[in-house]
Amino acid sequence: MAGERTAMAVHPARPADDGQTSTPRGARRPASARTSTAGASAQQHYRQLRQAGRTRRRIITATVVVAAAVAGLLLTSSWVGVTVGALWGAGAAVLWLHRTDTSRTWAKGAAGERKTARLLGPLERRGYTVLHDRAIPRSRANIDHLVITPAGTVIVVDSKNWARKKIIKGGQRGGWVRVGRTRGDTVVGSALYETRRVREELARALGAPVEVQAVLAVHGGKLPSWRRITVQGVPLLRARQVPTWITSHTPASDPVRAELLAEISERTFPPYQEPEG
């Protein structure tokens, strides 16, 4: 959570019946009701980009192959030159398209979210509610993972699947942070926005303040092994460290509040659907 920690309210009354079936206090809902598929929206966006770029890829490949074949014919005046030129053109086109394919970023992001989901899964057996790939009301943004703790606090987990060679470093006093060539405040910008919106939406639905924190679950990348990097209150952790960090930042158990917040979170942040158009 950026800046300051928001004080918890004590045992607010349950909201009035909104027509949905409520769960008895203290009862746990089935996992199928609490979770959606991690990385689903990123994977869907990847498929849409791949489908949309299929015609473009075919045109570029065909153009390069024909141009290379013609060049081979002009240089050698033989069918061997045409064949070699066509093969070279095909290889060059495939390599260039692969390097410039932005859709792969979405596929990689989806894979990172699925990995994080597997790491967070065991928390559910300890009384945590874990929601994946949830929509933010009146926004095109989505929350990778939303964790409601047994204490009735909330943690936004933002998955990052970076290249292994990407170096994460910061100043000795945390005055600056770089992730590769990107400023640290840019990297945590989405997590801070999601945290703020989650805090606002839950407080509005609950009628009382809710403590919401954020953490980045980093796959790949080279994080310092001797100290923790934090940007505007958001720690950047190796993904495998996140479950332990969450349990260490969970106050005393408050089952009634936790169950109420879980129910509200499920309704307020439904599974994400890619906007049409």
Order of alpha helices (4+ residues) and beta strands (2+ residues): alpha-alpha-alpha-alpha-alpha-beta-beta-beta-beta-beta-beta-alpha-alpha-beta-beta-beta-alpha-alpha
